[in-house]
């Protein structure tokens, strides 16, 4: 029987794994909602990418609870974006951005790039090595576009890209320079795979023209993907929305694993392209309707159907269980049970 690292490597590279690997991922809000029983469920249905549950259940800090019992927190991140959070464990929205006025780009500084030596680095490296004894080591969240529209108004970013302004190119290059440093750090730590990520689709179309994406973003992604590939590390890419028009471009970049929003893309066409380009798919079941409003039997049937569409004895499929708040507990259990049943 293969261990988790061997299993994931085999499935990613279409080399006949013993079974389909599973990646469990839990949002903090889901852990807070379901508590210890969700942690216990993960122990029963172990994944191949490590335990997603912390030793202690996350909970809101008392100072973030208002007199009426609601949650509210404001914090500034390393990019200078001030975020407002109104529900514990759920992503916030920008309150203020450093580059809504592009004049500020002249003095704007990106965060400090992680160091490649020192006590903290060596501790992280030792932790990665230990983790790889029992689980595939996936790390990172290497993005460009999401940072661009965090530090600057979304619509203005789109207009700047359309106009191909000098300032928006400078901002993108600054982000790439920073992320190249993060990639170098992760490679040095010895991880198995590195996750790149940017959402590129609405429910049924791309956010920008494919030709614009290819001219503006593809060369920048290539610059970040190359050192990962050169190090023999697997490249993962997460992108929500309808991204099928970019599938071949992701393959051209050397992406080994694509993590799409399953409900926004034709599954049969997605499976066909994945086989053609030998790109593994993280099978991420619908969270908008199925996991929130469906029944355990419907979830079992959906996983069985997806397994039939993506069935390939050589590999190419990873089951992905991203658990959000609002999922009935019986649905979470049904998903993990179905992944094991059809694995």
C-alpha positions in Angstrom: 0.0 0.0 0.0 1.3 3.4 -0.9 1.9 6.2 1.6 0.3 9.6 1.1 3.3 11.2 -0.7 3.7 8.3 -3.1 -0.1 8.2 -3.7 -0.4 11.9 -4.6 2.7 11.8 -6.7 1.4 8.8 -8.6 -2.0 10.4 -9.2 -0.6 13.8 -10.2 1.7 12.2 -12.8 -0.8 9.6 -14.1 1.3 6.7 -12.8 -1.5 4.3 -11.5 -2.0 5.1 -7.8 -3.5 2.5 -5.5 -6.5 4.8 -4.9 -7.7 8.4 -5.2 -6.1 10.7 -2.7 -8.2 13.0 -0.6 -7.5 16.6 0.4 -9.5 17.8 3.4 -9.7 21.5 3.9 -11.8 23.2 6.6 -12.7 26.8 6.9 -12.2 28.3 10.4 -15.9 29.2 10.4 -16.8 25.5 9.8 -14.6 24.4 12.7 -16.2 27.0 14.9 -19.7 25.9 13.9 -19.3 22.1 14.2 -16.5 22.0 16.9 -15.0 18.8 18.1 -17.2 16.5 16.1 -15.7 17.8 12.9 -12.2 17.3 14.2 -13.2 13.7 15.2 -14.7 13.1 11.7 -11.3 14.1 10.1 -9.6 11.5 12.3 -12.0 8.9 11.0 -11.7 9.9 7.4 -8.0 10.9 7.1 -6.8 12.7 4.0 -3.4 12.6 2.2 -2.4 16.2 2.7 -2.3 16.3 6.5 -4.8 17.1 9.3 -6.8 20.3 8.5 -8.1 20.5 12.1 -6.1 22.5 14.8 -5.5 21.2 18.3 -7.9 23.8 19.6 -11.2 24.9 18.0 -10.9 28.5 16.8 -13.2 31.0 18.4 -13.6 34.8 18.2 -11.7 37.0 20.5 -13.9 38.7 23.2 -12.9 42.2 22.0 -14.4 41.4 18.6 -17.9 40.7 20.0 -20.2 43.7 20.0 -22.8 44.3 22.7 -25.5 42.9 20.5 -23.5 39.6 20.1 -22.4 40.2 16.5 -18.8 39.9 15.3 -16.7 42.8 14.1 -13.0 43.2 13.5 -10.8 45.5 11.5 -7.2 44.8 10.7 -4.5 45.9 8.2 -2.5 43.3 6.3 1.1 43.3 5.2 0.1 44.9 1.8 -1.4 47.9 3.6 -5.1 46.9 3.0 -7.5 47.6 5.8 -10.0 44.8 6.0 -13.4 44.6 7.8 -14.7 41.3 9.1 -18.3 40.9 10.1 -18.5 37.1 10.5 -15.9 35.0 12.4 -13.9 32.8 10.1 -15.2 34.4 6.9 -13.1 36.5 4.5 -13.6 40.2 4.9 -13.9 43.2 2.6 -11.4 46.0 2.0 -12.3 49.2 3.9 -9.3 51.2 2.6 -6.7 50.4 -0.1 -3.2 51.9 -0.4 -3.4 52.3 -4.2 -6.8 53.7 -4.9 -4.7 56.7 -5.7 -2.0 55.4 -8.0 0.2 58.4 -7.1 1.0 56.3 -4.0 2.7 53.7 -6.1 5.8 55.8 -6.2 6.5 55.1 -2.5 4.6 51.8 -2.1 6.5 48.9 -0.6 5.6 45.2 -0.8 5.9 43.0 2.3 9.2 41.6 3.4 10.2 38.5 1.5 10.7 35.4 3.8 14.3 34.7 4.7 16.2 31.7 3.5 18.3 31.2 6.7 18.1 31.6 10.4 16.3 29.9 13.3 12.8 30.4 12.0 13.6 29.1 8.5 15.3 26.0 10.0 12.3 25.3 12.2 10.0 25.6 9.2 12.2 23.3 7.2 12.3 20.7 9.9 8.5 20.9 10.2 8.1 20.3 6.5 10.4 17.3 6.6 8.4 15.8 9.5 5.1 16.5 7.8 6.2 14.7 4.6 6.7 11.5 6.7 2.9 11.1 6.8 1.4 13.6 4.3 2.0 15.2 0.9 3.5 18.7 1.6 1.4 21.3 -0.2 2.2 24.9 0.6 1.7 28.5 -0.6 -0.9 30.7 -2.2 1.0 32.4 -5.0 -1.2 34.9 -6.6 -1.0 38.2 -8.6 -4.5 39.4 -9.6 -6.1 38.9 -6.2 -3.4 41.1 -4.6 -3.9 43.7 -7.4 -7.6 44.1 -6.7 -7.0 44.1 -2.9 -4.6 47.0 -3.0 -6.6 48.9 -5.6 -10.3 49.1 -6.5 -11.4 46.1 -8.6 -13.0 48.1 -11.5 -10.0 50.4 -11.7 -7.6 47.5 -11.9 -9.7 46.1 -14.8 -9.6 49.4 -16.6 -5.9 49.8 -16.0 -5.2 46.4 -17.5 -7.4 47.2 -20.5 -5.4 50.4 -21.0 -2.2 48.6 -20.3 -1.0 51.5 -18.2 2.6 51.8 -17.0 1.5 51.9 -13.4 -0.5 48.7 -13.5 2.4 46.9 -15.2 4.7 48.2 -12.5 2.4 47.0 -9.7 2.1 43.5 -11.3 5.9 43.3 -11.6 6.3 44.3 -7.9 3.9 41.6 -6.9 5.7 39.0 -9.1 9.1 40.0 -7.6 7.7 39.5 -4.1 6.0 36.2 -5.0 9.2 34.9 -6.7 10.9 35.4 -3.3 8.1 33.4 -1.7 8.5 30.6 -4.2 12.2 30.5 -3.6 11.5 30.2 0.1 9.1 27.4 -0.3 11.4 25.5 -2.7 14.2 25.8 -0.1 11.8 24.4 2.6 11.5 21.2 0.5 7.7 21.1 0.0 6.2 18.6 -2.5 3.8 21.0 -4.2 3.2 24.7 -4.4 -0.3 26.3 -4.8 -0.7 29.2 -7.2 -4.1 30.9 -7.2 -6.2 33.6 -8.8 -9.9 33.5 -9.6 -10.5 34.1 -13.3 -14.1 33.3 -14.0 -17.6 34.4 -13.3 -20.3 31.7 -13.2 -20.2 31.4 -17.0 -17.4 33.4 -18.5 -13.9 34.8 -18.0 -13.5 38.1 -16.1 -11.3 39.5 -18.9 -10.6 38.6 -22.5 -8.4 35.6 -23.0 -6.1 37.5 -25.3 -5.6 40.1 -22.6 -4.9 37.4 -20.0 -2.4 35.8 -22.2 -0.6 39.1 -22.9 -0.6 40.5 -19.3 -0.7 37.5 -16.9 0.5 34.4 -18.6 4.2 35.5 -18.9 4.1 36.6 -15.2 2.7 33.2 -14.1 5.4 31.5 -16.2 8.1 33.4 -14.4 6.7 32.1 -11.1 6.0 28.5 -12.3 9.4 27.9 -13.9 11.5 27.7 -10.7 8.9 25.4 -9.2 9.1 23.1 -12.2 12.9 23.3 -12.3 13.0 22.1 -8.7 10.9 19.1 -9.5 8.0 20.4 -7.4 4.4 20.0 -8.5 2.5 23.1 -9.5 -1.1 23.4 -8.3 -3.4 26.2 -9.5 -6.7 27.2 -7.9 -9.1 29.3 -9.9 -12.9 29.7 -9.2 -15.5 30.4 -11.9 -15.7 29.4 -15.5 -12.0 28.8 -16.5 -12.2 26.2 -19.3 -11.1 28.8 -22.0 -7.8 29.0 -20.1 -7.3 25.3 -19.6 -4.6 24.9 -22.3 -2.8 28.0 -21.1 -2.6 26.5 -17.6 -1.2 23.3 -19.1 1.3 25.4 -21.2 2.5 26.9 -17.9 3.3 23.4 -16.6 0.5 23.3 -14.1 0.2 19.7 -12.8 -3.0 20.0 -10.8 -5.9 22.3 -11.5 -8.4 23.1 -8.7 -11.5 24.5 -10.5 -15.0 25.5 -9.3 -16.6 22.3 -10.4 -20.2 23.7 -10.8 -19.1 26.5 -13.2 -17.4 24.2 -15.8 -18.8 21.4 -18.0 -17.5 18.3 -16.2 -17.3 16.1 -19.2 -15.3 18.8 -21.2 -13.1 19.4 -18.2 -12.4 15.7 -17.9 -11.6 15.4 -21.6 -9.2 18.3 -21.6 -7.6 17.0 -18.4 -6.8 13.7 -20.0 -5.6 15.3 -23.2 -3.2 17.6 -21.4 -2.3 15.2 -18.6 -3.4 17.7 -15.9 -4.7 16.3 -12.7 -8.0 17.7 -11.4 -8.9 18.4 -7.8 -12.6 17.3 -7.8 -14.3 19.9 -5.7 -18.0 19.2 -5.3 -20.5 22.0 -5.5 -20.7 24.1 -2.4 -23.3 26.6 -3.5 -26.2 24.2 -3.7 -25.2 20.5 -3.2 -23.3 20.7 0.0 -25.5 23.4 1.6 -29.0 22.4 0.5 -28.6 18.8 -0.8 -29.1 15.5 1.0 -26.6 12.8 1.9 -28.0 10.6 -0.8 -27.7 13.4 -3.4 -24.1 13.9 -2.4 -23.3 10.2 -2.7 -24.9 10.2 -6.2 -23.0 13.3 -7.2 -19.6 11.8 -6.2 -20.4 8.5 -7.9 -21.4 10.4 -11.1 -18.2 12.6 -11.0 -16.1 9.5 -10.4 -17.6 8.0 -13.5 -16.8 11.1 -15.6 -13.3 11.4 -14.3 -12.6 7.7 -14.0 -9.1 6.9 -15.1 -7.1 4.0 -13.8 -3.8 5.9 -14.5 -4.7 8.7 -12.0 -5.5 12.4 -12.7 -8.1 12.9 -9.9 -7.8 14.2 -6.3 -10.9 14.3 -4.1 -11.2 17.7 -2.5 -13.3 18.3 0.6 -13.5 22.0 1.3 -15.8 22.4 4.3 -17.6 25.7 4.8 -19.9 26.9 7.5 -23.5 26.3 6.6 -22.9 22.7 5.5 -25.2 20.3 7.6 -22.9 17.9 9.5 -24.6 14.9 7.9 -23.7 16.3 4.5 -20.0 16.7 5.5 -20.0 13.1 6.7 -21.7 11.9 3.5 -19.1 13.6 1.4 -16.1 12.1 3.2 -17.8 8.7 3.2 -18.5 8.9 -0.5 -14.9 9.9 -1.3 -13.8 6.7 0.5 -16.5 4.6 -1.1 -15.7 5.7 -4.6 -11.9 6.0 -4.2 
